[in-house]
Structure formats: C-alpha cells, structure tokens
C-alpha cells in the first residue's frame, strides 16, 4: 500500500482577512489562504489515481491540484489542518469513494481517504509570536466532537495534534 497527498486550491483565490474565520478580532492583521488536502492510501497505478483525483476534485479552469506532501504556500506563520474524525459522517469522502467504486476499470484501489481543510495563516509583520495565536483558530474553528486537527509552525514542525 502506498500514500499520495493531493492539495486543491482556487487559481483565482488570494489571502484574505483571517478575522472572517474567528469570533473576535485578532490583535494584529493576519491573512489566510484555504485549501483542501486529500491523503489517499491506495494500491495500483499512481498515474491513474492522480488522473482520477484531477477529474473529481479540480475544475480545469478554476482549480489547481498539486500532488506531493510539501505545503502549497511558502512563508506561512502556521498551518491549521483539520478534518472529520473517523466515525463522523463525511459526505465529500463518501461521494468520492462511491464514484471510485463505480469505475471497475480504475487501475487503482483506494484503501483509505482522509480529507482535511488546510488554513495557511500569514503575518505580514513576520512576528514569531504569531504561532501563539493558533489556539484562537483552533478554539473558534475546530469542533472537538467531530474534528481532528494539527497545527504546524512555519518551520514545518508540529505544534500540537489531537486525535
């Protein structure tokens, strides 16, 4: 079994005010870019899987799909990854898997699929204390009853994780 990571972003999206995601304003101006990140455990042809993901996850005109595990955007202060817990209903995941099951000639088999929303948080001032604000994002965005999350510092070291 092998793993493949795919990340989808809008071609015309740009960093926006991070306050739109939070209940109360931040003490300084931060911006955020959002993506969807897919971790696929699979057997079979990687090229066929990549083509399938490009077909079902990204519109050729308005989306960009990148395969690989490196962060899509450079220079973030921190990244918040969050997704549904294993037992929670994830309709996007179920739809993707159902579409895959309907293709007997796929050339690959999806063993597991994990979907995360990824928030890249940027601080124009470059303050090292910005990562300390990650807790505000977790508190206001992540629902611990249904989500798992991971905060990754700009230096790509995990700050905290919950299962």
BADODREN-108307 format. One record per residue (C-alpha): residue in one letter; x, y negated, z. Coordinates in steps of 0.05 Angstrom, whole numbers. Layout:
BEGIN
NODE_A_X_Y_Z
...
end
This chain:
BEGIN
NODE_X_0_0_0
NODE_X_25_-69_-18
NODE_X_5_-140_1
NODE_X_-10_-200_-42
NODE_X_-24_-271_-18
NODE_X_-63_-319_-63
NODE_X_-80_-391_-47
NODE_X_-131_-433_-84
NODE_X_-134_-509_-85
NODE_X_-171_-560_-126
NODE_X_-130_-590_-182
NODE_X_-161_-658_-170
NODE_X_-162_-656_-94
NODE_X_-117_-701_-53
NODE_X_-101_-711_20
NODE_X_-158_-745_57
NODE_X_-170_-774_126
NODE_X_-163_-719_179
NODE_X_-214_-754_224
NODE_X_-270_-727_180
NODE_X_-258_-658_210
NODE_X_-258_-680_283
NODE_X_-309_-703_333
NODE_X_-269_-763_358
NODE_X_-217_-805_322
NODE_X_-143_-789_326
NODE_X_-94_-837_359
NODE_X_-57_-845_292
NODE_X_-71_-837_218
NODE_X_-65_-765_194
NODE_X_-85_-736_127
NODE_X_-106_-665_110
NODE_X_-108_-620_48
NODE_X_-152_-558_48
NODE_X_-142_-493_11
NODE_X_-169_-422_14
NODE_X_-118_-367_27
NODE_X_-131_-294_9
NODE_X_-89_-236_37
NODE_X_-102_-173_-2
NODE_X_-76_-104_17
NODE_X_-80_-62_-46
NODE_X_-55_-3_-86
NODE_X_-46_-2_-161
NODE_X_-27_-54_-213
NODE_X_-8_-123_-184
NODE_X_-18_-157_-251
NODE_X_-89_-131_-256
NODE_X_-103_-154_-185
NODE_X_-75_-223_-199
NODE_X_-117_-229_-262
NODE_X_-179_-207_-223
NODE_X_-166_-259_-169
NODE_X_-155_-314_-221
NODE_X_-222_-294_-253
NODE_X_-264_-292_-189
NODE_X_-231_-345_-145
NODE_X_-210_-401_-191
NODE_X_-242_-442_-246
NODE_X_-190_-454_-301
NODE_X_-205_-529_-304
NODE_X_-214_-550_-232
NODE_X_-174_-500_-190
NODE_X_-104_-476_-184
NODE_X_-87_-406_-159
NODE_X_-17_-391_-134
NODE_X_8_-323_-114
NODE_X_62_-316_-60
NODE_X_68_-327_14
NODE_X_101_-395_16
NODE_X_60_-456_36
NODE_X_28_-490_-23
NODE_X_45_-561_0
NODE_X_111_-586_27
NODE_X_120_-636_84
NODE_X_61_-620_129
NODE_X_68_-632_203
NODE_X_30_-569_217
NODE_X_-17_-519_184
NODE_X_-81_-492_214
NODE_X_-102_-425_185
NODE_X_-169_-398_208
NODE_X_-216_-344_185
NODE_X_-271_-297_206
NODE_X_-259_-242_257
NODE_X_-263_-171_232
NODE_X_-334_-158_258
NODE_X_-364_-225_235
NODE_X_-405_-229_171
NODE_X_-363_-259_115
NODE_X_-406_-267_53
NODE_X_-349_-290_8
NODE_X_-309_-229_26
NODE_X_-368_-183_14
NODE_X_-383_-214_-53
NODE_X_-311_-207_-77
NODE_X_-307_-135_-55
NODE_X_-375_-119_-87
NODE_X_-351_-150_-152
NODE_X_-288_-107_-149
NODE_X_-327_-43_-134
NODE_X_-369_-57_-196
NODE_X_-307_-52_-241
NODE_X_-288_21_-248
NODE_X_-230_3_-296
NODE_X_-197_-48_-250
NODE_X_-128_-16_-247
NODE_X_-122_-30_-173
NODE_X_-158_-15_-108
NODE_X_-169_-67_-53
NODE_X_-156_-34_14
NODE_X_-169_-97_55
NODE_X_-183_-170_44
NODE_X_-174_-227_93
NODE_X_-196_-298_75
NODE_X_-172_-359_112
NODE_X_-186_-432_105
NODE_X_-119_-469_108
NODE_X_-111_-540_131
NODE_X_-45_-576_117
NODE_X_-40_-636_164
NODE_X_6_-693_145
NODE_X_32_-752_185
NODE_X_58_-809_142
NODE_X_99_-834_201
NODE_X_132_-767_208
NODE_X_124_-765_284
NODE_X_149_-699_314
NODE_X_93_-705_366
NODE_X_40_-694_313
NODE_X_41_-618_322
NODE_X_17_-631_394
NODE_X_-49_-655_362
NODE_X_-61_-586_333
NODE_X_-101_-569_395
NODE_X_-152_-622_376
NODE_X_-162_-590_308
NODE_X_-168_-521_339
NODE_X_-218_-545_391
NODE_X_-262_-582_340
NODE_X_-258_-534_281
NODE_X_-247_-463_306
NODE_X_-304_-425_337
NODE_X_-270_-372_382
NODE_X_-332_-327_379
NODE_X_-324_-315_304
NODE_X_-255_-342_283
NODE_X_-183_-322_289
NODE_X_-131_-376_278
NODE_X_-58_-392_273
NODE_X_-23_-459_279
NODE_X_43_-463_240
NODE_X_91_-520_253
NODE_X_121_-558_194
NODE_X_184_-517_205
NODE_X_143_-454_190
NODE_X_147_-425_260
NODE_X_81_-403_291
NODE_X_59_-448_348
NODE_X_2_-405_373
NODE_X_-43_-349_349
NODE_X_-106_-316_373
NODE_X_-135_-251_350
end
